[in-house]
């Protein structure tokens, strides 16, 4: 058995482009999963409050995002916050009401929509 007194150098992984790329991709995937979960929760709020089908719930969030120039995950977060008792900001609330009304033929559900404000 021989022992070596030479120091073995540990590779500097902070400069390895592959490792750096994998770390960035991992962070992006984590953010996407978190954002997706938030959107799903907001769709659940719309389903429960406005009796919308899930596909319509997503379309409402998408429309509100496009019409207010607010990112989808931020709109979803706003809807969740509203469900937890926070006030709904005017531009998002107005667009949300309009989008829900376009998808709700039931007058009772439209009344519930007007309570968002």
C-alpha positions in Angstrom: 0.0 0.0 0.0 1.5 3.3 -1.0 0.4 6.6 0.1 0.8 9.7 -1.8 1.4 13.1 -0.3 0.4 14.9 -3.4 -2.7 17.0 -2.9 -5.4 16.0 -5.2 -7.2 19.0 -6.7 -10.9 19.1 -6.5 -12.3 20.3 -9.8 -13.8 23.8 -9.6 -17.4 23.1 -10.4 -18.4 26.8 -10.4 -16.7 27.2 -13.7 -18.0 24.1 -15.3 -20.4 25.3 -18.1 -22.4 22.0 -18.0 -23.0 22.2 -14.3 -23.9 25.9 -14.5 -26.4 25.2 -17.3 -27.9 22.3 -15.3 -28.3 24.6 -12.2 -30.0 27.2 -14.3 -32.3 24.7 -15.9 -33.1 23.3 -12.5 -34.0 26.7 -11.2 -36.2 27.4 -14.2 -38.0 24.1 -13.8 -38.7 24.8 -10.1 -40.1 28.2 -11.0 -42.3 26.7 -13.7 -43.7 24.1 -11.3 -44.4 26.7 -8.7 -46.1 29.0 -11.3 -48.1 26.1 -12.7 -49.4 25.2 -9.2 -50.4 28.8 -8.6 -52.3 28.9 -11.9 -54.1 25.6 -11.0 -55.1 27.0 -7.6 -56.5 30.1 -9.2 -58.5 28.0 -11.7 -59.9 26.2 -8.7 -61.0 29.5 -7.2 -62.8 30.4 -10.4 -64.4 27.0 -10.6 -65.7 27.3 -7.1 -66.8 30.9 -7.1 -68.1 31.3 -10.6 -68.9 27.7 -11.5 -66.8 27.7 -14.6 -65.4 24.6 -16.2 -61.6 24.2 -15.8 -60.8 25.1 -19.4 -62.9 28.3 -19.1 -61.1 29.1 -15.8 -57.7 29.0 -17.6 -59.1 31.1 -20.5 -60.3 33.7 -18.1 -56.9 33.9 -16.4 -55.2 34.1 -19.8 -57.5 36.8 -21.1 -57.1 38.9 -17.9 -53.3 38.5 -18.3 -53.4 39.7 -21.9 -55.8 42.6 -21.4 -54.1 44.0 -18.3 -50.5 43.2 -19.5 -49.9 41.4 -16.3 -48.1 38.0 -16.3 -50.3 35.0 -16.0 -48.8 33.8 -12.7 -49.2 37.3 -11.2 -52.9 37.3 -12.2 -53.2 33.8 -10.6 -51.6 35.0 -7.4 -54.0 38.0 -7.3 -57.0 35.7 -7.7 -55.7 33.5 -4.9 -55.0 36.5 -2.7 -58.6 37.7 -3.3 -60.0 34.3 -2.3 -58.0 34.7 0.9 -59.5 38.1 1.7 -57.2 40.6 0.0 -58.8 43.3 -2.2 -58.7 42.8 -6.0 -56.8 45.5 -7.8 -59.1 47.5 -10.2 -57.7 46.6 -13.6 -57.5 42.9 -12.8 -60.9 42.8 -11.1 -62.6 44.6 -14.0 -61.1 42.4 -16.6 -61.8 39.3 -14.5 -65.5 40.3 -14.2 -65.7 40.9 -18.0 -64.0 37.6 -18.9 -66.2 35.6 -16.5 -69.4 37.3 -17.8 -68.4 36.3 -21.4 -68.3 32.6 -20.3 -71.2 32.6 -17.9 -74.7 32.2 -19.4 -76.2 31.6 -15.9 -77.5 34.9 -14.4 -76.9 33.7 -10.9 -73.2 33.1 -11.6 -73.0 36.7 -13.1 -74.3 38.0 -9.8 -71.5 36.2 -8.0 -69.0 37.7 -10.5 -70.0 41.3 -9.5 -69.0 40.5 -6.0 -65.3 40.3 -7.0 -65.0 44.1 -6.9 
